[in-house]
Every structure is written in C-alpha cells, then in structure tokens.
Amino acid sequence: GRFTRNEIAKKIKAGEIAVNGSPVLSASAKVEAGTDKIFIDGREFIYSRFVYIMLNKPLGVVSASSDRNCKTVADIVDIEYKNRGVFPAGRLDKDSEGLIFLTDDGDFAHRILSPKKHVPKTYEVKINAPLTDGERRFIENGLVLDGKKLLPSEITFIAEENGFLYDVVINEGKYHQIKRMMSAAGKEVLSLKRVKIGGLALDPALPPGGWRLIADDELKQIIK
C-alpha cells in the first residue's frame, strides 16, 4: 500500500529497490516474506501479513474507514496503512475520545468485539452529579438494556473536577452503553474517554490524534 505498481516499476528501473543487498532487476522477482530483506530508497521494508495500530481518537473524528462529510480514524494514519484497508476494531462516538484499534485483520477485530469473548473495556467517564452507592450497585449488577440484563460492570470514583470522574469497566459494547447506563441513574455524561481494551492501556505518550503500531507482545495483552 505504500506505492502504486507504476511507482514500484520506476523505482526498480532507477535501481532504488534491493533484496538482500542486490538491486532488483524485474518487478516479477520473487521474495520470501520474513526471510529476504527488502530495501526501498535505502530503508528496510518490513512486511507483515496484518497490521495493528493503537490510536488516540480525538473528539470530532468518526470511527469509520471512510465518510463523505467527516474526518475518520483511517484518515489519521499514514496512507500506506489506509491503502491496506485498515478499519476500526470497535467504535467510539464522535464526541468521545481515547483508545481505538485499527487493523486489517478481521479475525482479530471479531475476537475483540464478540460478546462471547467478554473483552473488558475501561473508560474515564465524567458525569454531572455523583452516583450514590445504590445507583452504582444498580448500574454494576442490575441494569437491563434492550430487554436484556447487562453483564456486570465495575465503577470506581476517581475525582471531582468540573464534574465527577469515574473509572468504568464494561464487558460488552451495546450502542451508547455507558451513556445509557448513566442515564438510567439520572446522570448526564459530560465526557468519555476509553483508556484500556483488554489488558492493553492507551500509551500515555500518544496525544489526541497520535498513533503507533502495536508490538507483538502487546497483542497478547489484549485478548488473554
């Protein structure tokens, strides 16, 4: 996805592509992924079957691969990854921010999103008024949405600062779930930020709109 076929042909003709130290003479040359070392413009090209990206979604960006009217999470990453067809594994509302994964691995996305896997998602949620102990227990253990009782959740008070900030862990992902959970207790969500999926937390070095590739050892933290 980094270059078009015509661009690659031009680079081969100009001697700008090498395999194992030798210039490539033909676009039909065969290489062994994971064994041969490919260099383009003097930089090693690292091939991977799938790509996994951690992105700190900013406010106002939609969780989609494409949108006619709005900037998407796929528009943020480098064009070579967008050209590979990466898509968000899950979603965050336009007015929410934080951790989201982009990938071209459909099986990986399914495992994260499948209700049967119960992959926990952790959010920092600011609401307009504090939860009573009874309201918190009601939300954690007894709430019914769409005619079905929710899986247990965990809610922990963090701080009071222009609202009341809570750490909320849920094990499924119904439409507008956290907003509806808080609404059931008469609370309004002022801000929502996802900070962790499975065992992998949002990299604190990533500003809103920042992204990076996920390392192999980090992938194992997401789905146990």
C-alpha positions in Angstrom: 0.0 0.0 0.0 3.0 2.4 0.2 3.5 2.7 -3.6 1.5 2.1 -6.7 2.6 -0.6 -9.2 3.8 2.1 -11.6 5.9 3.8 -8.9 7.5 0.4 -8.0 8.3 -0.2 -11.6 10.0 3.2 -11.8 12.0 2.6 -8.6 13.2 -0.8 -9.9 14.3 0.9 -13.2 16.1 3.5 -11.2 17.9 0.9 -9.0 16.2 2.1 -5.8 14.9 -1.3 -4.7 17.2 -4.1 -3.4 16.7 -7.6 -2.0 19.4 -9.0 0.3 21.8 -6.3 -0.9 21.3 -6.8 -4.6 19.4 -4.5 -6.9 16.1 -5.9 -8.2 16.0 -6.1 -11.9 12.4 -7.1 -12.5 9.0 -6.5 -10.8 8.3 -10.2 -11.3 11.2 -11.2 -8.9 10.1 -13.5 -6.1 10.9 -12.9 -2.4 10.3 -14.9 0.7 8.4 -12.8 3.3 10.1 -12.9 6.7 13.3 -14.2 5.2 14.5 -11.9 2.5 15.4 -8.3 3.4 13.9 -5.8 1.1 15.1 -2.2 0.9 13.3 0.7 -0.8 15.2 4.0 -1.1 17.8 2.6 1.3 15.2 1.9 4.1 14.2 -1.6 5.0 10.6 -2.5 4.2 9.1 -4.6 7.0 6.4 -6.9 5.6 3.6 -8.1 7.9 0.5 -10.1 7.0 -1.6 -7.9 9.1 -1.2 -4.5 10.7 -2.4 -3.5 14.2 -2.5 0.2 15.2 -3.2 1.9 18.5 -4.7 5.4 18.0 -5.8 8.0 20.5 -9.0 9.2 18.8 -9.6 12.9 19.2 -13.0 14.5 19.6 -14.9 15.2 16.3 -13.5 12.2 14.4 -15.7 9.3 13.4 -14.9 5.7 13.9 -15.1 4.6 10.3 -12.8 3.8 7.3 -14.4 6.4 5.2 -17.0 9.2 5.5 -18.1 11.8 2.9 -18.6 14.6 5.5 -16.3 13.9 8.4 -12.7 13.0 9.2 -12.3 9.4 10.1 -9.8 7.4 12.2 -8.4 5.9 9.0 -7.7 9.4 7.6 -5.3 10.0 10.6 -2.8 7.1 9.9 -0.2 7.0 7.1 -1.6 6.5 3.6 0.2 3.1 3.3 -2.0 1.7 6.1 -5.2 3.3 4.8 -4.4 1.8 1.4 -4.2 -1.6 3.1 -7.8 -1.2 4.1 -7.5 -0.8 7.9 -10.7 -0.3 9.8 -11.6 0.4 13.4 -12.0 -2.7 15.6 -14.9 -1.3 17.5 -16.1 2.3 17.7 -16.1 5.4 19.8 -18.8 8.1 19.3 -17.8 11.3 17.5 -18.0 13.2 20.8 -15.9 10.5 22.7 -12.1 10.1 22.6 -9.4 7.7 23.5 -8.1 4.2 22.7 -9.2 2.6 19.4 -7.5 -0.1 17.4 -7.2 -0.1 13.6 -6.4 -3.3 11.7 -6.9 -5.2 8.5 -7.3 -8.5 10.5 -10.9 -9.3 10.6 -10.5 -12.3 12.9 -8.7 -10.1 15.4 -11.5 -7.5 15.3 -14.1 -10.2 15.7 -12.4 -11.5 18.8 -12.4 -8.1 20.4 -16.0 -7.3 19.6 -17.6 -10.7 20.1 -19.9 -10.7 23.2 -18.7 -14.3 23.9 -15.1 -13.2 24.5 -16.1 -10.6 27.1 -13.0 -8.4 26.4 -13.2 -5.7 29.1 -13.1 -2.0 28.0 -12.1 0.7 30.5 -13.3 4.3 30.3 -12.8 7.5 32.2 -16.3 8.9 32.4 -17.2 12.4 33.8 -20.8 12.9 34.8 -22.7 15.9 36.1 -23.6 14.6 39.6 -22.2 11.9 41.9 -23.5 8.4 42.0 -25.0 7.2 45.2 -23.9 3.7 46.5 -27.3 2.4 45.5 -27.1 3.8 42.0 -23.6 2.5 41.5 -24.6 -1.0 42.6 -27.7 -0.8 40.4 -25.7 0.0 37.3 -23.0 -2.6 38.1 -25.2 -5.5 38.7 -28.8 -5.0 37.8 -29.3 -2.8 34.7 -31.4 -4.0 31.8 -30.9 -2.5 28.3 -32.8 -3.6 25.2 -34.7 -6.2 27.2 -31.5 -7.9 28.4 -29.6 -7.7 31.6 -26.1 -6.4 31.1 -23.0 -8.2 32.1 -21.6 -7.0 35.4 -19.5 -3.8 35.3 -17.2 -2.0 37.7 -17.5 1.7 38.6 -14.8 3.4 40.8 -14.8 7.1 41.8 -11.7 8.9 40.8 -12.0 12.7 41.4 -14.3 15.7 41.4 -13.1 18.3 38.9 -15.7 20.3 36.9 -17.9 17.2 37.2 -17.5 13.8 38.8 -14.9 11.5 37.2 -15.3 7.7 37.4 -13.4 4.7 36.1 -15.9 2.4 34.4 -15.2 -1.1 33.1 -17.7 -2.9 30.9 -17.6 -6.3 29.3 -19.7 -5.8 26.3 -20.4 -3.0 23.8 -24.0 -2.1 23.3 -25.0 1.1 21.4 -24.2 4.1 23.6 -23.9 1.7 26.5 -22.2 3.9 29.1 -24.3 7.0 28.3 -27.4 4.8 28.7 -26.1 3.3 31.9 -25.6 6.7 33.5 -28.9 8.0 32.1 -30.7 5.1 33.9 -29.4 6.6 37.1 -30.4 10.1 36.1 -26.9 11.3 35.3 -25.6 13.1 32.2 -22.2 12.1 30.7 -20.1 15.2 30.2 -17.1 13.4 28.7 -16.0 9.9 27.9 -12.5 8.6 27.2 -11.6 5.0 26.6 -8.2 4.2 28.2 -7.9 0.4 28.0 -9.0 -2.6 26.0 -8.4 -6.0 27.5 -5.0 -5.7 29.2 -3.6 -3.1 26.9 -3.8 0.6 28.1 -3.6 3.7 25.9 0.0 4.8 25.5 0.3 8.0 27.6 2.8 9.3 25.1 0.1 9.5 22.4 -1.6 12.9 22.2 -5.1 13.1 20.7 -4.7 12.1 17.1 -1.4 10.3 17.8 -0.9 6.7 16.8 1.6 3.9 16.6 1.9 0.3 15.6 1.2 -2.3 18.3 4.0 -4.7 19.2 3.6 -8.4 19.1 3.9 -8.8 22.9 1.2 -6.1 23.4 -1.2 -8.0 21.2 -1.1 -10.9 23.7 -2.2 -8.4 26.4 -5.4 -7.6 24.6 -7.0 -11.0 24.4 -5.9 -13.4 27.1 
